[in-house]
């Protein structure tokens, strides 16, 4: 019974002018006796299909579309789909293989430009339609649907549904699609059978004509010929075809930058592919084992056995350590802007209810008294640092307050990033990572717990970086970073709070680039909730980050320690303060921030006039200013009017100290007005740490280097002298005096005094 019902299911659904029809043969749909011209946009075309069903058409013009793609940015659609597919097609000799499989008559039609197949190397085509017409009767047919130009699409026994909608003599529809093909498709199409292939085929045809015994036969291209065609076609694609589309504004000129950056997220893509392969293997095995192997006639096992196999399969890819690592993150706050309803006091944020059975809205407007209490609690925290930290000042206190502001804003950062960005790359100005670089005993871990209490009303959501995996775990570093990524991608917007991140994470490219750079690129290109990360790390006067990591990170330096002689009093003080902390103010804040996000007039692009950097916390500052005004409290001195730039400051300070203590090692190059520094001198023999070379190299801004990034590489670092001295805030001893014009000034000018000429770098080096 079941088999009969299955057999009755129509896999090929054909509708003629709105009426269902019995199954039709391919030659009836693509009727070459009634029609002699075909225009097609299709996903696939095979030589067998052309030879069997299209040979009698006088003219064929086919554009090959692309496979369905995942969510990609506009530039990625060009570089990662269209251009990549075109290059792969050339490298795999797909055109040559298709051409070789055609009959000799159809090959001749290709060489005579009667049969044309095209691709779009810089455009992704996802359309499918077929236009048939007669040059004599002017009859026309439009075919829309999911089928390709291959026999498999029309195989009724294939377990795949296909739709075929046919419209005969619908002149307006035919003309509309024909004009669409001519106007929109043709400018971006390039021949699939390239000039190089056609020339090689024509050459063989001409050679065959000279041979009286050969007769007319098919063109068969040897491997050496097709290798050369593939090589030349790939060069033409990358240079000629791409340049043509750039010059004719078919793709933006900056597509070359996207091509250069195409491998940035490659590590993530490789991991995703590897994970998919592993998942497929697991599912294949599950299918196989769901069938009883001993039965004479294969049959499915019992439900109980299959249940056990499914349970085993779902955990087979994870070790007990991995499962334990995943469970360390337990704080969930979901941001759903589409559910936001300010009138009904819904911020769009949701948390699981106490039993975890369903989500409930998060956020509640506070009273003035509650707002005042919240501000006083924060002030009590800040007074603790003020009282017990050695050499504390208001400017230093701003770092602690900035961390609190960031943590309040964290759930909405992905939305703010979208609203503040004119161009996708602008999203890097709204970092998803806050790093507190601190010395031991500075209170950084306490600050992390305070942040947890102020936002989540608990201090137990912290994750200790070093204990995510046990110390003896193989590949512990890589697995730890994988766990961090997993915590961030669980769909929650609440920040991942990580204590004591080890320095290797920031210094080694395979870790920081993998997580920070790749995740920021993912957020920039595809805005969606990925939990921010707030972490602490030991500063110990040697902390450094790769430049691309620093570009995407908000770094706050907490490098002053709590007075050792007052440690007991400090501990008691902060213990008492923490007992008063709650997240009432945070619940109010999310309601007000949600309101700003719903207001199209909210100015998210606030740039600092001095630094030129986007203040992504500008609206948060405004809300807190409103809080102090509502509570009738003065704005505290630790309130910062813009974001801090501690990584740039620590980098500047590092090089300033190096110059002041090692001036003789900075050799002036008069011709380029630059300084040459032998960075290899920063070794352990000269009293530096083993990784000092990379620390100083990372800390030097590219814009200060002669010839950009090349000025940072190699043994000798070459630095623009005027810019360098302005950066470190020191006098430039090589600055030229202003020319004088008056005679008196000239007579007394020190410029006139003869001075010994400075020796050039090579003269000083070799005497």
C-alpha positions as CSV (number, residue, x, y, z in Angstrom):
1,X,0.0,0.0,0.0
2,X,2.7,2.4,1.0
3,X,4.7,1.6,-2.2
4,X,1.6,2.3,-4.3
5,X,1.1,5.7,-2.7
6,X,4.7,6.5,-3.2
7,X,4.6,5.5,-6.8
8,X,1.5,7.7,-7.3
9,X,3.4,10.8,-6.1
10,X,4.2,13.1,-9.0
11,X,7.8,14.3,-8.6
12,X,7.8,16.3,-11.8
13,X,5.0,18.9,-11.5
14,X,4.2,20.5,-14.9
15,X,1.7,23.3,-15.3
16,X,0.8,24.7,-18.7
17,X,-0.8,28.1,-18.6
18,X,-2.2,27.5,-15.1
19,X,-3.5,24.0,-16.0
20,X,-1.8,20.8,-14.7
21,X,-0.8,18.5,-17.5
22,X,0.1,14.8,-17.7
23,X,3.9,14.1,-17.7
24,X,5.6,15.4,-20.8
25,X,8.7,14.2,-22.5
26,X,11.8,16.5,-22.6
27,X,11.6,16.9,-26.3
28,X,8.0,18.0,-25.9
29,X,9.0,20.8,-23.6
30,X,12.0,21.8,-25.5
31,X,10.3,21.3,-28.9
32,X,12.9,22.0,-31.5
33,X,10.4,21.4,-34.4
34,X,8.2,24.2,-33.2
35,X,11.0,26.5,-31.9
36,X,14.4,27.1,-33.3
37,X,15.9,29.6,-30.8
38,X,16.6,29.1,-27.1
39,X,17.7,31.6,-24.4
40,X,18.3,30.0,-21.0
41,X,19.6,30.8,-17.5
42,X,20.2,27.5,-15.8
43,X,22.2,25.9,-13.0
44,X,23.6,23.0,-15.1
45,X,23.9,21.9,-18.6
46,X,25.2,18.5,-19.8
47,X,26.6,17.4,-23.2
48,X,24.1,14.6,-23.3
49,X,21.2,17.0,-22.9
50,X,22.5,19.2,-25.7
51,X,23.3,16.3,-28.0
52,X,19.9,14.7,-27.5
53,X,17.5,17.6,-27.2
54,X,19.0,20.8,-28.4
55,X,21.0,19.9,-31.5
56,X,18.2,21.0,-33.9
57,X,18.0,24.5,-32.5
58,X,19.5,27.1,-34.8
59,X,20.6,29.4,-32.0
60,X,21.3,28.7,-28.3
61,X,22.4,31.2,-25.7
62,X,22.8,29.8,-22.2
63,X,24.0,31.5,-19.0
64,X,25.1,29.3,-16.2
65,X,23.8,30.3,-12.8
66,X,25.4,29.7,-9.4
67,X,24.5,27.3,-6.6
68,X,22.5,28.6,-3.7
69,X,24.8,30.4,-1.2
70,X,24.8,31.0,2.5
71,X,24.5,34.5,3.9
72,X,27.4,36.5,2.5
73,X,28.2,40.1,2.1
74,X,28.1,41.8,-1.3
75,X,31.9,41.6,-1.8
76,X,32.0,38.0,-0.6
77,X,29.4,37.1,-3.2
78,X,31.9,38.2,-5.8
79,X,35.1,36.8,-4.3
80,X,34.0,33.7,-2.5
81,X,31.2,32.6,-5.0
82,X,31.3,34.0,-8.5
83,X,35.0,34.5,-9.0
84,X,36.0,31.4,-7.1
85,X,33.5,29.3,-9.0
86,X,34.8,30.7,-12.3
87,X,38.4,30.0,-11.4
88,X,37.6,26.5,-10.2
89,X,35.7,25.8,-13.4
90,X,38.8,26.9,-15.4
91,X,41.2,24.9,-13.2
92,X,39.0,21.8,-13.5
93,X,38.7,22.2,-17.3
94,X,35.0,22.0,-17.2
95,X,34.5,23.9,-20.4
96,X,36.9,21.7,-22.3
97,X,35.2,18.6,-20.9
98,X,31.8,19.8,-22.0
99,X,33.0,20.8,-25.4
100,X,34.8,17.5,-26.0
101,X,31.7,15.6,-25.1
102,X,29.6,17.4,-27.8
103,X,28.9,15.8,-31.2
104,X,31.1,17.2,-34.0
105,X,28.0,19.1,-35.4
106,X,27.4,20.7,-32.0
107,X,31.1,21.5,-31.7
108,X,30.9,23.2,-35.1
109,X,27.9,25.2,-33.8
110,X,30.0,26.4,-30.9
111,X,32.9,27.4,-33.2
112,X,30.4,29.2,-35.5
113,X,29.0,31.1,-32.4
114,X,25.5,29.6,-32.9
115,X,25.7,27.7,-29.6
116,X,26.9,30.0,-26.8
117,X,27.4,29.1,-23.1
118,X,28.4,31.9,-20.7
119,X,29.3,32.4,-17.1
120,X,29.4,35.5,-14.9
121,X,32.8,35.5,-13.1
122,X,32.0,38.6,-11.0
123,X,28.2,38.2,-10.4
124,X,26.2,35.5,-8.6
125,X,23.3,34.4,-10.7
126,X,20.5,32.5,-8.9
127,X,17.9,32.8,-11.6
128,X,16.4,30.0,-13.8
129,X,14.3,30.5,-16.9
130,X,14.0,29.3,-20.4
131,X,12.8,31.3,-23.5
132,X,12.0,29.4,-26.7
133,X,10.9,31.2,-29.9
134,X,10.4,30.6,-33.6
135,X,12.1,32.9,-36.1
136,X,9.4,32.0,-38.7
137,X,6.1,31.7,-36.8
138,X,7.1,34.0,-33.9
139,X,5.5,31.6,-31.5
140,X,7.1,31.7,-28.0
141,X,7.3,29.7,-24.9
142,X,8.5,30.6,-21.4
143,X,9.5,27.9,-18.9
144,X,10.0,28.7,-15.3
145,X,10.9,26.4,-12.5
146,X,13.6,24.5,-10.7
147,X,14.8,22.2,-13.5
148,X,18.2,22.3,-15.1
149,X,19.3,21.3,-18.6
150,X,20.1,17.8,-17.6
151,X,18.1,14.5,-17.8
152,X,18.3,14.0,-14.0
153,X,16.0,17.0,-13.5
154,X,13.3,15.2,-15.5
155,X,13.7,11.8,-14.0
156,X,10.3,10.9,-12.4
157,X,12.0,8.0,-10.5
158,X,14.5,10.4,-8.8
159,X,13.5,11.2,-5.3
160,X,13.4,14.9,-5.9
161,X,10.5,17.3,-6.5
162,X,10.7,19.7,-9.5
163,X,8.4,22.5,-10.7
164,X,7.9,23.3,-14.3
165,X,5.6,26.2,-15.2
166,X,5.0,26.7,-19.0
167,X,3.5,29.8,-20.6
168,X,2.9,29.6,-24.4
169,X,2.7,32.8,-26.5
170,X,2.6,35.1,-23.4
171,X,4.2,37.9,-25.4
172,X,4.6,40.3,-22.5
173,X,6.2,37.7,-20.2
174,X,8.5,36.5,-23.0
175,X,9.6,40.0,-23.9
176,X,10.1,41.0,-20.3
177,X,12.5,38.2,-19.7
178,X,14.2,38.5,-23.0
179,X,14.9,42.2,-22.3
180,X,16.0,41.3,-18.8
181,X,18.5,38.8,-20.3
182,X,19.8,41.4,-22.9
183,X,20.0,44.4,-20.6
184,X,21.0,42.9,-17.2
185,X,22.7,39.5,-17.9
186,X,24.7,40.1,-21.1
187,X,26.9,42.9,-19.8
188,X,28.3,40.6,-17.0
189,X,28.6,37.4,-19.0
190,X,31.8,36.0,-20.4
191,X,32.1,33.0,-22.8
192,X,32.3,29.6,-21.0
193,X,33.9,28.3,-24.2
194,X,36.7,30.8,-24.1
195,X,38.7,32.3,-26.9
196,X,41.6,30.2,-26.0
197,X,39.5,27.0,-26.2
198,X,37.9,28.0,-29.5
199,X,41.3,28.8,-31.0
200,X,42.7,25.4,-30.0
201,X,39.6,23.7,-31.4
202,X,39.7,25.6,-34.7
203,X,43.4,24.8,-35.1
204,X,42.6,21.1,-34.8
205,X,39.8,21.4,-37.3
206,X,42.1,23.2,-39.8
207,X,44.7,20.5,-39.3
208,X,42.1,17.9,-39.9
209,X,41.0,19.5,-43.2
210,X,44.5,19.1,-44.5
211,X,44.4,15.3,-43.9
212,X,42.5,13.7,-46.7
213,X,42.0,10.5,-44.8
214,X,40.6,12.0,-41.5
215,X,37.2,13.0,-42.7
216,X,35.0,15.1,-40.5
217,X,35.3,14.1,-36.8
218,X,35.0,15.5,-33.4
219,X,37.6,17.8,-31.8
220,X,39.5,15.9,-29.0
221,X,41.9,18.1,-27.1
222,X,44.8,16.4,-25.3
223,X,45.9,17.1,-21.7
224,X,48.8,19.3,-22.6
225,X,46.5,21.6,-24.7
226,X,43.8,21.8,-22.0
227,X,46.4,22.5,-19.3
228,X,47.5,25.5,-21.3
229,X,43.9,26.6,-21.9
230,X,43.2,26.4,-18.2
231,X,46.3,28.3,-17.3
232,X,45.6,31.1,-19.8
233,X,41.9,31.3,-18.9
234,X,42.6,31.7,-15.2
235,X,45.0,34.6,-16.0
236,X,42.4,36.2,-18.2
237,X,39.8,35.9,-15.5
238,X,42.0,37.5,-12.9
239,X,43.3,40.2,-15.1
240,X,41.3,40.9,-18.2
241,X,37.7,40.0,-17.2
242,X,37.9,41.3,-13.7
243,X,39.5,44.6,-14.9
244,X,36.9,45.0,-17.5
245,X,34.1,44.7,-14.9
246,X,35.9,47.2,-12.6
247,X,36.4,49.7,-15.5
248,X,32.8,49.5,-16.5
249,X,31.5,49.9,-12.9
250,X,30.0,46.4,-12.8
251,X,31.8,45.7,-9.6
252,X,33.3,48.3,-7.2
253,X,37.0,49.2,-7.6
254,X,37.6,48.2,-4.0
255,X,36.8,44.6,-4.9
256,X,40.5,44.2,-5.1
257,X,40.8,44.8,-1.3
258,X,38.2,42.1,-0.7
259,X,40.2,39.8,-2.9
260,X,43.3,40.5,-0.8
261,X,41.4,39.9,2.4
262,X,39.6,36.8,1.2
263,X,41.6,34.4,3.4
264,X,41.1,36.3,6.6
265,X,38.2,34.1,7.8
266,X,39.7,31.0,6.1
267,X,40.5,29.2,9.4
268,X,36.9,29.5,10.5
269,X,35.7,28.2,7.1
270,X,38.1,25.2,7.3
271,X,36.9,24.4,10.8
272,X,33.3,24.6,9.6
273,X,34.0,22.3,6.7
274,X,35.8,19.8,8.9
275,X,33.0,19.9,11.4
276,X,30.5,19.2,8.7
277,X,32.5,16.3,7.4
278,X,32.6,14.9,10.9
279,X,28.8,15.4,11.4
280,X,28.1,13.7,8.1
281,X,30.2,10.7,9.0
282,X,28.3,10.5,12.3
283,X,24.9,10.7,10.6
284,X,25.9,8.2,7.9
285,X,27.0,5.7,10.6
286,X,23.7,6.4,12.5
287,X,21.7,5.5,9.4
288,X,23.7,2.4,8.8
289,X,23.4,1.2,12.4
290,X,19.6,1.8,12.5
291,X,19.1,-1.2,10.3
292,X,19.4,-4.7,11.7
293,X,22.3,-6.4,10.0
294,X,21.2,-10.0,10.7
295,X,17.7,-9.8,9.2
296,X,17.3,-11.7,6.0
297,X,15.3,-8.7,4.8
298,X,16.8,-5.5,6.1
299,X,14.5,-3.8,8.6
300,X,14.8,-1.0,11.1
301,X,15.8,-1.8,14.7
302,X,13.5,-1.2,17.7
303,X,12.9,2.3,18.9
304,X,14.8,1.6,22.2
305,X,18.0,0.5,20.3
306,X,17.8,3.5,17.9
307,X,17.3,5.9,20.8
308,X,20.5,4.5,22.4
309,X,22.4,4.9,19.2
310,X,21.2,8.5,18.7
311,X,22.2,9.4,22.2
312,X,25.7,7.8,21.7
313,X,26.0,9.6,18.3
314,X,25.3,13.0,19.7
315,X,28.1,12.8,22.3
316,X,30.5,10.7,20.2
317,X,32.3,13.8,18.9
318,X,33.0,15.2,22.3
319,X,35.3,14.0,25.1
320,X,34.1,14.2,28.7
321,X,36.5,17.2,29.1
322,X,34.9,19.0,26.2
323,X,31.4,18.5,27.7
324,X,32.6,19.8,31.0
325,X,34.2,22.8,29.3
326,X,31.0,23.6,27.5
327,X,29.0,23.6,30.7
328,X,31.2,26.3,32.3
329,X,29.1,29.0,30.6
330,X,25.7,29.2,32.1
331,X,24.5,32.9,31.7
332,X,22.1,33.6,29.0
333,X,20.6,36.9,27.9
334,X,18.9,36.9,24.5
335,X,18.5,40.0,22.4
336,X,15.5,39.9,20.1
337,X,14.9,43.4,18.6
338,X,11.9,42.3,16.6
339,X,10.1,41.5,19.8
340,X,10.9,44.9,21.3
341,X,7.9,46.8,22.5
342,X,8.7,49.8,24.6
343,X,5.1,50.7,25.2
344,X,4.6,47.3,26.9
345,X,8.0,47.6,28.8
346,X,9.7,45.0,26.7
347,X,13.3,45.8,26.0
348,X,13.7,43.0,23.5
349,X,16.0,41.1,26.0
350,X,14.9,37.8,27.3
351,X,16.2,35.4,30.0
352,X,15.2,31.8,30.8
353,X,12.7,31.6,33.6
354,X,13.8,30.0,36.9
355,X,13.0,26.4,35.7
356,X,14.4,27.0,32.2
357,X,11.2,26.1,30.5
358,X,10.6,29.3,28.6
359,X,12.0,32.8,28.1
360,X,10.7,35.9,30.0
361,X,11.4,39.6,29.2
362,X,14.3,41.2,31.0
363,X,14.3,44.9,32.0
364,X,12.3,47.2,34.3
365,X,12.2,50.9,34.8
366,X,13.6,51.9,38.2
367,X,12.4,54.6,40.5
368,X,14.5,57.8,41.1
369,X,15.5,56.4,44.5
370,X,16.6,53.1,43.0
371,X,18.6,54.9,40.4
372,X,20.3,57.0,43.1
373,X,21.1,53.9,45.1
374,X,22.6,52.2,42.0
375,X,24.9,55.2,41.3
376,X,25.9,55.4,44.9
377,X,26.8,51.7,44.8
378,X,29.1,52.3,41.8
379,X,30.6,55.3,43.6
380,X,31.3,53.2,46.7
381,X,33.2,50.8,44.4
382,X,35.2,53.7,42.9
383,X,36.0,55.2,46.3
384,X,37.4,51.8,47.3
385,X,39.9,52.0,44.5
386,X,40.5,55.7,45.2
387,X,41.3,54.9,48.9
388,X,43.4,51.8,48.5
389,X,45.2,52.0,45.1
390,X,48.7,53.5,45.2
391,X,49.0,56.7,43.1
392,X,45.3,56.7,42.2
393,X,44.0,59.7,40.3
394,X,40.7,60.6,38.6
395,X,42.1,59.8,35.1
396,X,43.1,56.3,36.3
397,X,39.7,55.8,37.9
398,X,38.1,56.4,34.5
399,X,39.4,52.9,33.4
400,X,37.3,51.2,36.0
401,X,34.2,53.2,35.2
402,X,34.7,52.6,31.4
403,X,34.7,48.9,32.1
404,X,31.3,49.2,33.9
405,X,29.9,51.3,31.0
406,X,31.1,48.7,28.5
407,X,29.5,45.9,30.4
408,X,26.1,47.7,30.6
409,X,26.2,48.3,26.8
410,X,27.5,44.8,25.9
411,X,24.1,43.1,25.2
412,X,23.4,45.7,22.5
413,X,26.8,46.1,20.9
414,X,25.9,44.1,17.8
415,X,22.9,46.4,17.2
416,X,24.9,49.6,17.8
417,X,27.6,48.3,15.4
418,X,25.0,48.0,12.7
419,X,23.6,51.5,13.3
420,X,27.0,53.2,13.6
421,X,28.6,51.7,10.5
422,X,28.3,53.4,7.1
423,X,30.6,50.8,5.6
424,X,31.0,47.1,6.8
425,X,34.6,47.6,7.9
426,X,33.5,50.5,10.2
427,X,32.1,47.8,12.4
428,X,35.6,47.2,13.8
429,X,35.2,50.6,15.6
430,X,32.7,48.9,17.9
431,X,34.8,46.2,19.5
432,X,33.3,43.0,20.8
433,X,36.2,42.5,23.1
434,X,37.1,44.4,26.3
435,X,40.5,43.5,27.8
436,X,41.6,44.7,31.2
437,X,45.4,44.6,31.2
438,X,46.4,44.6,34.8
439,X,49.2,43.8,37.2
440,X,48.8,41.3,40.0
441,X,47.1,42.9,43.0
442,X,45.4,45.6,41.1
443,X,41.9,44.4,41.8
444,X,41.1,43.3,38.2
445,X,39.4,40.0,39.2
446,X,37.4,41.9,41.8
447,X,36.3,44.4,39.1
448,X,35.1,41.4,36.9
449,X,33.0,40.1,39.8
450,X,31.6,43.6,40.4
451,X,30.6,43.8,36.8
452,X,28.9,40.4,37.1
453,X,26.9,41.6,40.2
454,X,25.9,45.0,38.6
455,X,24.6,43.3,35.5
456,X,23.5,39.8,36.6
457,X,23.1,40.1,40.3
458,X,25.7,37.3,41.0
459,X,29.4,37.0,41.0
460,X,29.5,33.3,39.9
461,X,29.4,33.7,36.2
462,X,33.1,34.1,35.8
463,X,35.2,31.6,33.9
464,X,38.8,31.1,34.8
465,X,40.8,30.9,31.5
466,X,43.4,28.5,32.8
467,X,41.0,25.9,34.1
468,X,38.6,25.7,31.1
469,X,40.7,22.5,30.4
470,X,42.9,20.6,32.8
471,X,46.6,21.4,32.6
472,X,47.6,18.1,31.0
473,X,45.0,18.2,28.2
474,X,46.6,17.6,24.8
475,X,46.4,20.7,22.6
476,X,45.1,22.7,25.6
477,X,45.7,26.1,24.0
478,X,43.8,25.4,20.8
479,X,40.9,23.7,22.7
480,X,40.7,26.6,25.1
481,X,40.2,29.1,22.3
482,X,37.6,26.8,20.7
483,X,35.7,26.8,24.0
484,X,35.9,30.6,24.2
485,X,34.4,30.8,20.7
486,X,31.7,28.3,21.7
487,X,30.7,30.4,24.7
488,X,30.5,33.5,22.5
489,X,28.3,31.8,19.9
490,X,25.6,30.3,22.0
491,X,23.2,33.0,21.0
492,X,23.4,34.9,24.2
493,X,24.2,38.6,24.3
494,X,25.4,38.6,27.9
495,X,29.2,39.0,27.9
496,X,31.5,36.1,28.5
497,X,33.5,37.0,31.6
498,X,37.0,35.5,31.5
499,X,39.6,35.9,34.2
500,X,43.4,35.6,33.8
501,X,43.6,35.2,30.0
502,X,47.2,34.1,29.4
503,X,49.4,36.4,27.3
504,X,50.1,33.8,24.6
505,X,46.5,34.2,23.4
506,X,47.2,37.8,22.3
507,X,50.7,37.4,21.1
508,X,50.3,34.3,18.9
509,X,48.6,34.8,15.6
510,X,46.8,31.4,15.5
511,X,44.9,32.2,18.7
512,X,44.1,35.9,18.8
513,X,43.5,36.2,15.0
514,X,41.4,33.1,15.0
515,X,39.1,34.4,17.7
516,X,39.2,38.2,17.8
517,X,39.8,39.0,14.1
518,X,37.6,36.3,12.7
519,X,34.7,36.9,15.0
520,X,34.8,40.7,14.4
521,X,34.9,40.0,10.6
522,X,31.9,37.7,11.0
523,X,30.0,40.4,13.0
524,X,30.9,43.1,10.5
525,X,29.7,41.1,7.5
526,X,26.8,39.4,9.1
527,X,25.4,41.3,12.1
528,X,23.9,39.0,14.7
529,X,24.1,38.4,18.4
530,X,27.5,37.1,19.4
531,X,28.3,37.5,23.1
532,X,31.0,40.1,23.8
533,X,34.0,39.0,25.8
534,X,35.3,40.9,28.8
535,X,38.5,39.5,30.1
536,X,41.5,40.2,32.3
537,X,45.1,39.5,31.6
538,X,48.4,40.1,33.4
539,X,50.1,43.3,32.2
540,X,53.5,42.9,34.0
541,X,54.9,45.8,31.8
542,X,55.3,43.4,28.9
543,X,51.8,42.9,27.5
544,X,51.4,43.2,23.7
545,X,48.8,42.5,21.0
546,X,49.1,41.9,17.3
547,X,48.1,45.1,15.5
548,X,45.0,43.6,13.9
549,X,43.9,42.2,17.3
550,X,44.4,45.6,19.0
551,X,42.4,47.3,16.2
552,X,39.3,45.2,17.2
553,X,39.8,45.3,21.0
554,X,38.9,47.9,23.7
555,X,42.0,47.7,25.9
556,X,42.0,49.3,29.4
557,X,45.3,49.3,31.4
558,X,45.0,48.9,35.1
559,X,48.6,49.0,36.2
560,X,48.5,50.3,39.7
561,X,48.3,48.0,42.7
562,X,46.4,48.1,46.0
563,X,48.6,49.2,48.8
564,X,50.0,46.1,50.4
565,X,50.0,47.6,53.9
566,X,46.2,48.2,53.6
567,X,45.3,44.9,52.0
568,X,43.2,43.7,55.0
569,X,41.2,46.9,55.2
570,X,40.8,47.0,51.4
571,X,39.4,43.4,51.4
572,X,37.0,44.2,54.1
573,X,35.8,47.4,52.4
574,X,35.1,45.8,49.1
575,X,33.4,42.8,50.8
576,X,31.0,45.2,52.5
577,X,30.4,47.1,49.2
578,X,29.8,44.0,47.2
579,X,27.0,43.0,49.6
580,X,25.1,46.1,48.6
581,X,25.4,45.6,44.8
582,X,22.4,44.5,42.6
583,X,21.4,44.8,38.9
584,X,18.4,47.1,39.4
585,X,20.2,50.0,37.6
586,X,21.2,47.7,34.7
587,X,17.5,46.5,34.3
588,X,16.5,50.2,34.0
589,X,19.4,50.9,31.6
590,X,18.4,48.2,29.1
591,X,14.9,49.7,28.9
592,X,16.3,53.1,28.1
593,X,19.0,51.8,25.7
594,X,16.3,49.8,23.9
595,X,14.3,53.0,23.5
596,X,17.3,54.8,21.9
597,X,17.8,51.8,19.5
598,X,14.2,52.1,18.4
599,X,14.5,55.9,17.8
600,X,15.8,56.5,14.2
601,X,17.0,60.0,15.3
602,X,19.6,58.6,17.8
603,X,23.1,59.8,16.7
604,X,25.2,56.7,16.9
605,X,28.2,58.1,15.0
606,X,29.9,60.2,17.6
607,X,33.6,60.8,16.8
608,X,36.1,62.3,19.2
609,X,37.6,65.5,17.7
610,X,41.1,64.8,19.1
611,X,41.6,61.2,18.3
612,X,39.2,60.8,15.4
613,X,37.9,57.6,16.9
614,X,34.2,56.6,17.1
615,X,32.9,56.7,20.7
616,X,30.7,53.7,20.6
617,X,29.7,54.3,24.3
618,X,28.5,57.8,23.6
619,X,24.8,57.0,24.1
620,X,25.7,55.1,27.3
621,X,27.5,58.1,28.6
622,X,24.4,60.2,27.8
623,X,22.1,57.8,29.7
624,X,24.4,57.9,32.7
625,X,24.6,61.7,32.6
626,X,20.8,61.6,32.7
627,X,20.9,59.3,35.7
628,X,23.1,61.7,37.6
629,X,20.8,64.6,36.7
630,X,17.7,62.6,37.7
631,X,19.3,61.6,41.0
632,X,20.5,65.2,41.6
633,X,24.1,64.0,42.0
634,X,27.2,65.7,40.5
635,X,29.0,64.1,37.6
636,X,31.9,62.2,39.2
637,X,35.5,63.0,38.3
638,X,36.0,59.4,37.1
639,X,33.4,59.9,34.4
640,X,35.1,59.9,31.0
641,X,33.8,62.0,28.1
642,X,35.3,59.6,25.5
643,X,36.8,56.2,25.1
644,X,40.3,55.6,26.4
645,X,43.2,54.5,24.1
646,X,45.5,52.6,26.5
647,X,47.0,50.3,24.0
648,X,48.2,53.1,21.8
649,X,49.4,55.0,24.9
650,X,51.3,52.0,26.3
651,X,52.8,51.4,22.8
652,X,53.9,55.1,22.7
653,X,55.3,54.9,26.2
654,X,57.2,51.7,25.3
655,X,59.0,53.3,22.3
656,X,59.5,56.6,24.1
657,X,61.5,54.8,26.9
658,X,63.4,52.8,24.3
659,X,64.5,55.9,22.5
660,X,65.4,57.8,25.6
661,X,67.6,55.0,26.9
662,X,69.0,53.8,23.6
663,X,69.4,57.0,21.5
664,X,72.7,55.9,20.0
665,X,70.9,52.9,18.4
666,X,68.6,55.1,16.4
667,X,70.6,56.1,13.3
668,X,69.4,59.1,11.3
669,X,69.0,58.7,7.6
670,X,69.1,62.2,6.1
671,X,67.9,61.3,2.6
672,X,64.6,59.9,3.8
673,X,64.5,61.9,7.0
674,X,64.1,58.7,8.8
675,X,65.5,56.6,11.7
676,X,66.9,53.2,11.3
677,X,66.8,50.9,14.4
678,X,68.3,47.4,14.6
679,X,65.4,45.6,16.3
680,X,67.5,42.5,16.7
681,X,69.3,44.2,19.6
682,X,66.2,43.7,21.7
683,X,67.5,40.3,22.9
684,X,68.1,38.6,26.2
685,X,71.9,39.4,26.0
686,X,71.0,43.1,26.1
687,X,68.6,42.6,29.0
688,X,65.4,42.3,27.1
689,X,62.9,39.4,27.3
690,X,62.9,36.6,24.7
691,X,59.8,38.0,23.0
692,X,60.7,41.7,23.1
693,X,61.3,42.0,19.4
694,X,57.7,41.1,18.6
695,X,56.4,43.2,21.4
696,X,58.1,46.3,20.1
697,X,57.3,45.5,16.5
698,X,53.6,45.1,17.4
699,X,53.6,48.3,19.3
700,X,55.0,50.4,16.4
701,X,52.1,52.0,14.4
702,X,52.4,51.2,10.7
703,X,51.8,54.8,9.7
704,X,55.1,55.8,11.4
705,X,57.1,53.3,9.3
706,X,58.7,54.2,6.0
707,X,57.1,52.1,3.2
708,X,54.2,51.0,5.5
709,X,54.3,47.4,6.8
710,X,57.6,46.8,5.0
711,X,59.2,49.3,7.3
712,X,58.4,47.1,10.3
713,X,59.8,43.9,8.9
714,X,63.3,42.5,8.9
715,X,66.3,43.3,11.0
716,X,66.2,47.1,10.5
717,X,63.0,49.0,11.4
718,X,62.8,52.3,9.4
719,X,60.8,55.0,11.1
720,X,59.7,58.5,9.8
721,X,61.7,60.8,12.0
722,X,59.3,63.8,12.3
723,X,56.2,61.7,13.0
724,X,58.1,59.5,15.5
725,X,59.3,62.3,17.6
726,X,55.8,63.9,17.6
727,X,54.4,60.5,18.6
728,X,56.7,60.0,21.6
729,X,56.5,63.7,22.6
730,X,60.2,64.4,22.4
731,X,62.2,67.1,20.6
732,X,63.3,66.2,17.1
733,X,67.1,66.9,17.0
734,X,67.1,66.5,13.2
735,X,64.4,69.1,12.5
736,X,65.6,71.7,10.0
737,X,65.6,75.4,11.1
738,X,63.1,77.7,9.5
739,X,64.7,79.8,6.8
740,X,65.5,83.4,7.7
741,X,64.9,86.4,5.4
742,X,66.3,89.5,7.2
743,X,69.9,90.5,6.8
744,X,70.4,91.1,10.5
745,X,68.8,87.8,11.4
746,X,71.1,86.1,8.8
747,X,74.2,87.6,10.3
748,X,73.4,86.4,13.8
749,X,71.6,83.2,12.9
750,X,73.1,80.0,14.3
751,X,72.4,78.5,10.9
752,X,75.4,80.5,9.5
753,X,77.7,78.9,12.1
754,X,79.7,76.1,10.5
755,X,79.0,72.9,12.2
756,X,80.5,69.5,11.6
757,X,78.4,67.5,9.3
758,X,76.6,64.5,10.7
759,X,77.9,61.3,9.4
760,X,75.6,59.1,7.5
761,X,74.4,55.7,8.8
762,X,76.9,53.7,6.8
763,X,79.8,56.0,7.6
764,X,79.1,55.6,11.3
765,X,78.6,51.9,11.0
766,X,81.8,51.3,9.0
767,X,84.0,54.3,10.0
